[in-house]
């Protein structure tokens, strides 16, 4: 019986200035699936909700599978999403977690995506 190994990973991207978009990318791997176990966003924005200024998109092969509206309140509480079960990406597909700050131009973000590949 062949042994299946898993590789843990963490991808991070941080704005270098106001309105600098970020993208965390885990490239596709032949005959392997990525599993997402952590999405984290820290911002200097104080506006949240579906009309908020910052959105985060989890994408499989360029297709959005989840949209998040992270907010860092005055208490500096970043968004942390740890699903109860890993989110499985299709075989041979890259996964990205990327920002959209098109509504406001004076915010910065730090996004982190973690998981494993097997």
Buried (B, 14 or more C-beta within 10 A) or exposed (E): EEEEEEEEEEBEBEBEEEBBEBBBBBEBBEEBBBBBBBBBBBBBBEBBEEEBBBBBBBBBEEEEEBEBBBBBEEEEEBBEBEEEEBBEBEEEBBBBBBBEBEEEEEBBBBBBBBBBBE
